[in-house]
């Protein structure tokens, strides 16, 4: 997430600012699935995801979860200042119900409720297909330290409890989600937000692109609408956003 030149990802762009400790993150209208094999652009998706992420990250910050979000840029619906991070080369996945690849991998039906939420690590690599990796293997490969491995699981379970309650109070069921973390590249300050170089915190985003959300009738309001042609994608994203606002 740290960059000296614009970086264009699957659904976001990262742009440098005059302050090396701060980046500008732009949510784009691009949407993709199946490791980039299916790609489209949906006008307005970027603004929806940006607003959804702002609500969630602000709630988490108020609950003591440090994250990269600073503030909105000049009232732009898609652009936000964020703390520049060196991202860890792993993704964290938490599941409260069986869905998606979990069902295919283990041959179980969709919608199984887990007594204890699962925690998984994946290697961030499109070339490798984002394979799962055991935490001790990630430590052995020096992707993360042992302390970071323990912290990541604790922090993800903490975030899951906060999100499950927050979204549940709006009528949404949090099925599963992906999180990414990183360390601040430099000391920084913007307004009332301060951070130190090396601070480990939540980065990237939380939006219908990176989680599964079901409404009270079990209808998906997330990217499964795109993956599985379950209905208008923007209608689902908009409905989820309006519920949490």
N, C-alpha and C positions, 0 to 999 in steps of 0.2 A: 504493500500500500504506500510505501515511500517511493517517490519518483521525482526526477529532475525535469522530466518532459511528460506531456500528456500520455496517459495510459488508457487504452480503450479495452474494456472487458466485455463480457457477454451482455450485461444489462446496466453497466455503470462506466463512467469515465472518471479518471483521477487527474486533476490539473494542479501543477505547482503554483504557489503564491510567493509573494515577496518574503514571507517568513518561512524558513525551511522546516519549522516545526508544525506547520499547518498546510493542509491540502484542501482543494475544493473538490467535493464529490458531486458528480452530476448523475442523476438517475435518468436513463434513456428509455425510449419506448420499445427497445428490442426485447424479444422473448425467445428463448430456445429450450430445447429438450433433447434427451437422449445423446448427451455429450456433444451437442452442437450439430447433430444430424438433422434436426428440425429447427428452422429459424424463421421468425417473422418480426414484423414491427406493428405495434398496436398503439395508435395515436392516443396519448393521454395516460398510458400505463406508467410512465416515469413519474409523473406528478402524483399519481395515486400511491405508488410505492414510497415515494419520498415523504408524503404526508403520513402514511401508515408507520414508517420507520421512525419519524419524528415523535409521534405519540408514544410508541413503545419504548424507544430509547430514553425519552424524557421520564417516563414512568419508572424505568429501571434505575436511572440516575437518582431519582428521588428516594428509591428504596436501597440506595447504597451500592449499586452495581456500576462501577466505573466503565465508561464507554467513550468512543472516539468522537461522538457528536458534540459540536460546539454551538452553532446556530445557523439560521437560514441566511443565504446570501442575497441582499438587496431585494427581498420579497419575491425572488424567483421561485416558482413552484417546484423546481427540480434540483436546485443547487444549494449545497450545504457546506459550511466550513467543518472540517474534521481534523482531529489530531493525526499527524503523520506517524504511521506505525510501520515497523518491520514485522510483517505478518508471519506467524508460525506456519510451517509447511504442512499443517494438518487441519482437517475440518472435524468439528464435534457434532455428533448427531444424538439427539434425545428422542425416544419414542415412548408415548403413553398408550398407544394402540397399535395393532398390527395393520400395516397398509403398504402399498407400493412394493418396492423391491424386497422388503422383509417377508412378505407373503410368498413371493416367488422363490426366495432363497430357502425358506424353511417349510414350504408346502402347507401353510396355514391359511385360514380364511381371513378376509378383511374384517376389521372391527374388534378383534380380540383385545380385551382390556388387560393391561399388565398390572399386577399387584405392585410391582416396583418398576419405575421407568427404566428403560435400558439406556446405556451410555456407550457410544461407539466412536472410534477414531477412524478417519479415512486419510489417506495420503492425497494431498492436493496436486493432482496430476491428470490432466485430460488425456495425455498420451497413454498412461497406464489404466485409465478408466476409473480414477479415484478409488483404488482398492482399500478395503478395510485393513487395519493394522493394529496389532495388540499394543497397548501402551508401553509395555516393556521393550517391544521391538522398536517402537519409535524412539525410545530412550537409547537403546543400543545403537541405533543408526544416527544418533545425535541430532534428531529432528527437534526434540524437546528434552528438557532435563527431567530428572525424576521428580523434582519439586513441582515443575510445571505440570507434569502428568497428573499428580495428585490434586493440584489446584484446579486444573481444567474440569475434572469430574465434579469436584465439590461446587465450583462456580456454576457449571451447567445445571446441576440438580437444583441449586438455589434459584437460578433464573427460571427453571421449569416450574417450580412452585409458584413464583411470582406471576408468571405468564398464565399459568393454568387458572389461577384465581381471577386475574385481571380480565382475561378473555371470557372465562366462564360467567362472570358477572354480566357480560353483555349478551350472553346466549350463544357464544361460540365455543366449540370443543377444539382444544389444541391436540391434534393427533400426533404430530412429530415435527421436528424442526432441525435446521442446521445453523451452527454458529461458528464464527471464526474469531481468533484472538491475535493480538500482536503487542509489541513493546514500543513505547514512544521513542522516536529517533533522537529527540533533543528536549531540553527543558523548554517550557513554553507557557504562555499566558495570553488569554483573550477575555476581556471583561472580567467576570467573576470565576472563570474556568482557569485552573492552573494544573500543571502536570510536570513530572520529572522524567528525564531521560531514563529509559529502562522500565518505566511503569508498565505492568502487564494489564491489559484491559480488553474489553469486548470491542471488536472492530466490524468492518463490513456493514451488514444491514440485517434487519428483521422485517420481512414483508411477505405477502402471499406468494412471492417467488421462492421463498426459502423455507416455507413451512406448509403443513396441511391443516386446514381449518374446515370444520363442518358446522353447518347451522343446526338449529334445534331439530330439524327433520332429517339430518344426515347428508344434506346436499353439500358438495364441495364448493368452497369459495376461494380456491387457491389455484396453483398452476396445474393441478390435475385436470381442470377444465380444458386446458390447452393440450396436455399430454394425451388425454383420453376422449377429447371432443365431447365434453359433458355439458356444454352450453356456452353462452357468450362469456368470454374471459373477463372483459372489462366490467360487465354487469356484476359478476361475482366479486371481483376485487373492490368495486365501489361499495357493494353491500357490506363487505367486511369492514371497510374503512368507516362507513357511516355508523356502524354498530359500536366502534370503539371510541369515536369522537365524543 
